Amino acid sequence: MSARPDEREILRALRARGLDAYVWEDRPDAAYPPHAHASIEHRWLVSGALRVTFANREAHLLGPGDRLRVPAGTTHWAQAGPAGARYVCWSEADGEVEAAADAATPAPESAAGASSSGP
């Protein structure tokens, strides 16, 4: 099992590129009803688990180190795992964010799980 992603390093790298990244924490089993965002949203799990389900019923179970990109206007809902979830969040209005996220990605030996990029 790999080490927990370094939250401070992720925030530093994203903010150094001008992104308004922040940390969000969900209590155990917290649930979010169906909703959509006006911008592209990113989630990078630091600890716990988060299941994100889309209107087409495609579901992503995220664990530490996993990333998810949610396109603007995409209806989805989410539920934190039994231990809750802690993740780095940021939004994008254009295509410049992926390069910043890639630059913040820890080396494979320090990342817990592969990055996932969802719909």
FENKARA-V669250 format. One line per field, one symbol per residue. phi: phi as a letter, one per 30 degrees, with the letter a starting at -180 (. if undefined). A space follows every 50 residues. Layout:
phi: ???
//
This chain:
phi: .dddededdddeddddcidddbcbbcdeiebcdeabcdbdcbbbdcaibb ccccedidbbccbejdbbccdeiddabbbdddciabacbacbcbcddedd ddddddeedcccjddbbcd
//
